[in-house]
Amino acid sequence: MNRFNALMERYFMPVAGKMAEQRHLKAVRDGIIATMPLLIIGSIFLIISSPPVESWAEFMKPYTSTLSIPVNATFGLLGLVAVFSIAYSLAKSYDMDELSAGVLSVATFFVATPLTEDGNIPLNLMGSEGLFIAIVLAIFTVEVFRFFENRNIIIRMPEGVPPSVWRAFTALIPGAVIIFIVWGVDLLLRNAFDLSLHGVVAAILRQPLEAMGASLWGAIIAIILIHLLWSFGIHGISVVASVMAPIWYSLTEQNVAAQQAGEELPYIIGQPFMAIWVTVGGSGMALALTILFVWRARSRHLKGLGRGSIWASFFNISEPIVFGAPIVMNPLLFIPFILAPLAVGLITYFSMSIGLVGEPYVIVPWTTPPPFSGILTTGDWRGGVLMTINIIVAMFIYYPFFRLYDKKLLEEEQANESVAPTKED
């Protein structure tokens, strides 16, 4: 392990470090971290409204619509908050007017968002489903704004004008051009292909997803695609499950019918396998990484994030970790984020195929914590043992990458502490 860590630090760390410090990736990282308070607050209400205990869930049914209000007001605004904060962070790195850039990026986000048939704003596109478009539009807005500013194609006000006034006039010309471009592209896509900018992402990904079925290779492709999309800020499970969920549920229903008839279960891949077994703690086997944050982290950021997110990960909510670490656009973490669920999926599949553990046929609430979810989905106590082993395997996969990232953050925190007294002086 020490030799592997040394090789990682010598060859991988310099490349990953340069990527992490790239201006645009850093802006995305810092912008997404700004959403952390919303995610943690939303996680509390999400667990209450979607409890893992059936009797508790039945009791909470009359209050679900009421509890969904704070959930939608937090998780449901992730993309909207991110488009502002990413543009703000990128503009700040260029020493531009951060507030104007953030406001303009929000306007472009709304221009690119299609309305529902009754003329309302679709809340799902304001959340994580709209995050990828939010990232693209935030960067586009700042870069076009910077293009106009560097060439002095802006309205300048005389000295003595209040900052709030000259700031508005400075953003007038570039802002109008930015909104016109996004609006024009959106109109072109709607008229030519009947698609919005958000719809383009789904359209590009839908065809390869529909080619996948119940095979192991199909599951492997789905696992990789889900987590690769998450790594770039796209809500992976929403995209993949929109096409694959009917197939997975159908396979599970056939397993249920076989179980009731006393026959051998025909499928391993199904809804429980994809929704429970390869996502312990949420996407990316996030519980394993959260445990490492709590147990082994030396940096204040990761230690505090782990302590604040461990309960959410226990109930399979990964957003605080995915966006808080962050994993999005972070080469030090998104590699194991993909490898861990892939390894766990293969271990689980082959363990079930040779009869070490029963095939999953019971659909349980997605918030059911491990290892109970492993026992309940299979009706086999060995499912809980295998799920525990899977978490440990995921921790080993994450560990060398986590250690490098934790060391990097610790050095940054110590460097900031050493220069803090100088600034005060």
VOGU-3710 file (C-alpha; in Angstrom, 3 decimals, decimal comma):
1> mnrfnalmer> 0,000/0,000/0,000  2,834/2,416/0,858  4,497/1,754/-2,513  1,212/2,311/-4,318  0,655/5,565/-2,424  4,163/6,700/-3,336  3,527/5,991/-7,027  0,207/7,813/-6,852  1,807/10,825/-5,212  4,677/10,891/-7,696
11> yfmpvagkma> 2,813/10,400/-10,983  -0,920/10,912/-10,461  -0,929/13,761/-7,953  0,880/16,350/-10,123  -1,517/15,811/-13,046  -4,589/15,749/-10,820  -3,350/18,802/-8,945  -2,987/20,820/-12,151  -6,457/19,759/-13,271  -7,951/20,681/-9,896
21> eqrhlkavrd> -6,370/24,146/-10,045  -7,586/24,825/-13,584  -9,608/28,031/-13,388  -12,902/26,699/-14,718  -12,816/23,399/-12,813  -11,980/25,268/-9,625  -14,897/27,638/-10,195  -17,239/24,669/-10,668  -15,910/23,049/-7,495  -16,199/26,215/-5,394
31> giiatmplli> -19,588/27,065/-6,857  -21,056/23,655/-6,101  -19,680/23,673/-2,550  -21,810/26,786/-2,003  -24,903/24,568/-2,245  -23,865/22,499/0,796  -26,161/24,169/3,393  -29,175/23,503/1,162  -28,230/19,852/0,686  -27,726/19,140/4,378
41> igsifliiss> -30,989/20,836/5,365  -32,851/19,071/2,554  -31,437/15,711/3,621  -33,114/16,036/7,021  -36,561/16,541/5,519  -35,947/13,891/2,851  -35,281/11,186/5,444  -38,377/12,233/7,414  -40,598/12,220/4,311  -39,155/8,954/2,880
51> ppveswaefm> -38,468/6,791/5,937  -37,048/3,263/5,543  -39,570/1,657/7,921  -42,857/0,704/6,247  -45,066/1,470/9,257  -43,363/4,845/9,660  -43,748/5,547/5,935  -47,479/4,743/6,172  -47,830/7,090/9,132  -46,044/9,905/7,254
61> kpytstlsip> -48,130/9,614/4,049  -50,601/12,400/4,989  -47,667/14,752/5,605  -45,577/13,865/2,526  -46,809/16,765/0,387  -46,148/19,229/3,208  -42,668/17,841/3,877  -41,870/17,995/0,167  -41,925/21,811/0,340  -38,569/22,167/2,194
71> vnatfgllgl> -37,127/19,290/0,128  -38,019/21,057/-3,128  -36,801/24,380/-1,739  -33,345/22,872/-1,080  -32,598/19,958/-3,404  -34,946/21,486/-5,968  -32,835/24,658/-6,275  -29,421/23,036/-6,671  -29,010/23,919/-10,363  -30,310/27,453/-9,899
81> vavfsiaysl> -28,002/28,195/-6,980  -25,067/26,519/-8,737  -25,376/28,574/-11,936  -25,105/31,785/-9,892  -22,329/30,621/-7,564  -20,192/29,076/-10,351  -20,417/32,254/-12,445  -19,686/34,324/-9,332  -16,593/32,248/-8,509  -15,252/32,282/-12,089
91> aksydmdels> -15,793/36,033/-12,454  -13,988/36,591/-9,164  -10,975/34,627/-10,440  -10,846/37,016/-13,420  -11,251/40,063/-11,119  -14,544/40,897/-12,845  -17,848/42,077/-11,408  -18,990/38,888/-9,686  -22,540/39,983/-8,924  -23,377/40,989/-12,502
101> agvlsvatff> -21,938/37,721/-13,838  -23,988/35,697/-11,372  -27,224/37,540/-12,140  -26,724/37,233/-15,915  -26,037/33,494/-15,604  -29,329/33,027/-13,734  -31,146/34,859/-16,527  -29,594/32,617/-19,204  -30,510/29,546/-17,150  -34,171/30,574/-17,177
111> vatpltedgn> -34,049/31,401/-20,899  -32,745/27,880/-21,599  -35,317/26,157/-19,368  -38,522/25,011/-21,126  -41,842/25,707/-19,420  -44,403/23,019/-18,712  -47,605/22,765/-20,782  -49,457/24,923/-18,250  -46,759/27,601/-18,353  -44,968/26,765/-15,091
121> iplnlmgseg> -41,233/26,421/-14,472  -40,319/22,695/-14,144  -38,899/22,300/-10,662  -36,909/19,187/-11,579  -34,777/21,237/-14,012  -34,070/23,782/-11,281  -32,439/21,002/-9,233  -29,685/18,503/-9,939  -31,190/17,472/-13,289  -30,340/20,940/-14,577
131> lfiaivlaif> -26,858/21,053/-13,064  -24,913/20,218/-16,230  -26,627/22,992/-18,207  -26,045/25,293/-15,228  -22,294/24,607/-15,372  -22,125/25,210/-19,137  -24,177/28,427/-19,016  -22,255/29,841/-16,041  -18,919/29,402/-17,832  -20,357/30,680/-21,144
141> tvevfrffen> -21,796/33,786/-19,492  -18,558/34,771/-17,769  -16,374/34,122/-20,816  -18,590/36,197/-23,150  -18,822/38,949/-20,512  -15,026/38,906/-20,236  -14,664/39,062/-24,044  -16,667/42,307/-24,178  -14,969/43,777/-21,116  -11,435/43,093/-22,391
151> rniiirmpeg> -12,268/44,803/-25,683  -13,930/47,721/-23,913  -17,278/47,051/-25,619  -19,216/48,251/-22,604  -21,009/51,377/-21,423  -18,798/53,364/-19,042  -20,262/55,853/-16,599  -18,556/59,051/-15,396  -16,757/59,170/-12,058  -18,931/59,727/-9,045
161> vppsvwraft> -21,724/57,436/-10,225  -22,647/54,925/-7,459  -21,157/51,426/-8,003  -24,597/49,794/-8,199  -25,476/52,070/-11,139  -22,260/51,742/-13,184  -22,240/48,008/-12,539  -25,675/47,693/-14,162  -24,662/49,729/-17,212  -21,357/47,849/-17,616
171> alipgaviif> -23,262/44,557/-17,900  -25,887/45,958/-20,290  -24,277/45,240/-23,690  -22,626/41,872/-22,893  -25,740/40,795/-20,993  -28,026/41,519/-23,938  -25,731/39,603/-26,307  -25,462/36,606/-23,951  -29,225/36,319/-23,510  -29,815/36,794/-27,249
181> ivwgvdlllr> -27,359/33,978/-28,112  -28,853/31,510/-25,609  -32,384/32,431/-26,683  -31,448/32,023/-30,372  -29,867/28,605/-29,816  -32,895/27,523/-27,810  -35,285/28,647/-30,583  -33,209/26,851/-33,211  -33,242/23,602/-31,236  -36,984/23,816/-30,585
191> nafdlslhgv> -37,923/24,506/-34,208  -35,451/22,124/-35,822  -35,443/19,208/-33,366  -38,249/19,954/-30,880  -35,648/19,919/-28,080  -34,537/22,354/-25,391  -30,932/22,689/-24,256  -31,826/20,442/-21,321  -33,437/17,963/-23,705  -30,297/17,715/-25,853
201> vaailrqple> -28,448/15,967/-23,016  -31,212/13,388/-22,584  -31,548/12,839/-26,343  -27,838/12,166/-26,819  -27,761/9,639/-23,961  -31,076/7,864/-24,534  -30,139/5,709/-27,538  -27,166/3,870/-25,974  -29,195/3,320/-22,799  -32,053/1,701/-24,692
211> amgaslwgai> -29,598/-0,832/-26,160  -28,818/-2,175/-22,686  -30,836/-4,936/-21,095  -30,594/-7,386/-18,234  -27,057/-8,618/-18,930  -24,032/-8,131/-16,714  -22,457/-5,999/-19,435  -25,572/-3,846/-19,498  -25,336/-3,374/-15,723  -21,626/-2,519/-15,979
221> iaiilihllw> -22,297/0,096/-18,651  -25,163/1,538/-16,587  -23,012/1,734/-13,434  -20,137/3,425/-15,268  -22,447/5,837/-17,074  -24,381/6,807/-13,929  -21,222/7,694/-12,032  -19,398/9,227/-14,986  -22,329/11,586/-15,491  -22,368/12,455/-11,781
231> sfgihgisvv> -18,639/13,222/-11,997  -19,389/15,925/-14,554  -22,344/17,368/-12,679  -25,141/15,505/-14,484  -27,717/13,695/-12,333  -26,622/10,238/-13,470  -29,335/8,107/-11,924  -32,097/10,368/-13,264  -30,762/10,144/-16,816  -30,083/6,401/-16,828
241> asvmapiwys> -33,112/5,338/-14,790  -35,461/7,336/-17,026  -34,763/4,707/-19,695  -33,645/1,648/-17,721  -36,002/1,702/-14,705  -38,916/0,019/-16,565  -36,567/-2,805/-17,591  -35,169/-3,217/-14,061  -38,636/-3,226/-12,492  -39,857/-5,764/-15,051
251> lteqnvaaqq> -36,975/-8,120/-14,240  -37,709/-7,770/-10,529  -41,387/-8,560/-11,079  -40,384/-11,782/-12,842  -38,204/-12,674/-9,851  -41,161/-12,043/-7,520  -43,389/-14,313/-9,630  -40,741/-17,055/-9,579  -40,329/-16,711/-5,803  -44,085/-17,029/-5,270
261> ageelpyiig> -44,173/-20,115/-7,517  -41,278/-21,680/-5,633  -39,050/-21,582/-8,717  -35,435/-20,514/-9,157  -35,110/-16,764/-9,569  -34,217/-15,999/-13,208  -32,398/-12,669/-12,801  -29,757/-11,062/-10,619  -29,879/-7,676/-12,307  -32,989/-5,725/-11,405
271> qpfmaiwvtv> -34,230/-2,740/-9,476  -32,862/-3,856/-6,048  -29,454/-4,687/-7,530  -29,077/-1,277/-9,195  -30,859/0,872/-6,588  -29,631/-0,800/-3,390  -26,587/-3,017/-3,854  -24,275/-0,805/-5,919  -25,315/2,443/-4,226  -24,745/1,812/-0,534
281> ggsgmalalt> -24,767/5,266/1,013  -25,913/6,696/-2,301  -24,186/6,939/-5,673  -20,524/5,947/-5,685  -20,827/3,791/-2,538  -20,690/7,135/-0,725  -20,993/5,598/2,746  -17,477/4,128/2,401  -16,008/7,554/1,622  -17,999/9,225/4,401
291> ilfvwrarsr> -16,640/6,717/6,936  -13,098/7,537/5,791  -13,812/11,258/6,207  -14,978/10,719/9,781  -12,379/8,132/10,741  -9,189/9,112/8,929  -9,463/12,700/7,638  -6,967/15,231/9,015  -8,204/18,274/7,098  -10,934/20,262/8,801
301> hlkglgrgsi> -13,037/20,409/5,637  -13,287/16,640/5,123  -13,568/15,842/8,823  -16,420/18,331/9,278  -18,105/17,209/6,054  -17,931/13,587/7,163  -19,451/14,290/10,559  -22,216/16,375/9,040  -23,013/13,870/6,277  -22,622/10,459/7,922
311> wasffnisep> -26,285/10,210/8,896  -27,395/11,158/5,374  -25,068/8,543/3,841  -26,417/5,925/6,254  -29,822/6,509/4,671  -28,326/6,415/1,131  -28,349/10,160/0,461  -25,070/11,006/-1,294  -25,571/14,628/-2,377  -23,816/16,194/0,652
321> ivfgapivmn> -20,693/14,153/-0,154  -20,890/14,418/-3,954  -21,234/18,207/-3,864  -19,509/18,894/-0,553  -16,172/17,136/-1,041  -16,744/17,768/-3,959  -16,562/14,772/-6,278  -17,886/16,728/-9,263  -14,973/17,835/-11,483  -12,489/16,531/-8,899
331> pllfipfila> -10,033/14,044/-10,479  -8,754/12,937/-7,075  -12,159/11,558/-6,129  -14,242/10,885/-9,232  -11,955/7,985/-10,314  -12,682/5,884/-7,185  -16,263/7,196/-7,293  -16,636/5,185/-10,514  -14,386/2,244/-9,567  -15,969/1,497/-6,159
341> plavglityf> -19,563/0,780/-7,329  -18,192/-1,066/-10,366  -16,099/-3,389/-8,168  -18,994/-3,872/-5,737  -21,358/-4,650/-8,614  -19,044/-7,373/-9,937  -18,471/-8,873/-6,476  -22,204/-8,909/-5,782  -23,121/-10,365/-9,165  -20,658/-13,264/-8,995
351> smsiglvgep> -21,441/-13,966/-5,327  -25,107/-14,328/-6,238  -24,443/-16,266/-9,459  -22,526/-19,009/-7,601  -25,078/-19,203/-4,794  -23,161/-17,589/-1,937  -26,045/-15,130/-1,500  -29,615/-15,279/-2,770  -30,731/-13,160/-5,721  -32,565/-9,925/-4,846
361> yvivpwttpp> -36,309/-9,967/-5,419  -37,747/-7,640/-2,745  -38,103/-3,924/-3,507  -37,441/-1,921/-0,345  -37,480/1,864/0,204  -34,270/3,354/-1,150  -33,566/4,964/2,231  -33,297/1,540/3,936  -29,859/1,591/5,620  -27,195/-1,087/5,215
371> pfsgilttgd> -26,749/-3,916/6,010  -30,501/-4,334/6,607  -31,254/-3,520/2,965  -29,008/-6,409/1,901  -30,916/-8,836/4,107  -34,363/-7,559/3,131  -33,835/-7,512/-0,652  -32,594/-11,115/-0,724  -34,419/-12,634/2,246  -30,994/-14,013/3,182
381> wrggvlmtin> -28,947/-13,069/6,255  -25,803/-13,547/4,163  -26,912/-10,531/2,137  -26,103/-8,343/5,125  -22,642/-9,918/5,425  -21,918/-9,393/1,730  -23,068/-5,786/1,903  -20,729/-5,148/4,841  -17,849/-6,694/2,883  -18,732/-4,493/-0,088
391> iivamfiyyp> -18,477/-1,365/2,061  -15,020/-2,438/3,257  -13,903/-3,143/-0,328  -15,122/0,308/-1,378  -13,170/1,879/1,497  -9,969/0,189/0,271  -10,590/1,509/-3,258  -11,207/5,044/-2,012  -8,392/5,105/0,544  -5,290/6,017/-1,568
401> ffrlydkkll> -7,222/8,712/-3,451  -8,792/10,014/-0,246  -5,391/10,148/1,438  -3,900/12,264/-1,359  -6,862/14,640/-1,391  -6,918/14,953/2,394  -3,181/15,737/2,409  -3,686/18,398/-0,271  -6,516/20,069/1,657  -4,551/19,913/4,918
411> eeeqanesva> -1,580/21,654/3,302  -3,884/24,349/1,906  -5,492/24,889/5,334  -2,084/25,148/7,015  -0,886/27,577/4,349  -3,960/29,756/4,850  -3,405/29,760/8,605  0,217/30,843/8,182  -0,697/33,870/6,043  -3,724/34,889/8,113
421> ptked> -1,737/36,889/10,757  0,088/38,777/7,981  -3,234/39,964/6,525  -4,392/41,183/9,899  -1,191/43,118/10,420
//
